[in-house]
Amino acid sequence: MAEHDRKPHSCPEPELSTRMNFRVRANEAVLHLGVNIIEYIIRSHQKNSYAQYCR
């Protein structure tokens, strides 16, 4: 128990923090990609509907 008590609790394990950072970055990348895809779909859909109406 003494060994465990001496360990600093404020500092997380570097491996864990790196994994969390990677997960956060991956989530941000996925969100960004999803937003880009949605915007692209909306734009192409608008173009298609404009093309249909303008004929």
C-alpha positions, 0 to 999 in steps of 0.5 A, spaced: 500 500 500 505 504 501 508 504 494 501 505 491 500 511 496 507 514 494 505 515 487 502 522 485 495 522 483 495 528 479 499 526 474 496 521 469 500 516 466 503 518 459 500 512 455 493 514 457 494 521 456 497 520 449 491 515 448 486 520 450 489 526 446 489 521 440 482 519 441 480 527 442 484 528 435 480 522 431 473 525 434 475 532 431 477 529 425 471 525 424 467 531 426 470 535 421 470 530 415 462 529 417 461 536 416 465 537 410 461 531 407 454 534 409 456 541 406 458 537 400 452 533 399 447 539 401 451 543 395 451 538 390 443 537 392 442 544 391 446 545 384 441 539 382 435 542 384 437 549 381 439 545 375 432 541 375 428 548 376 432 552 371 430 548 365 
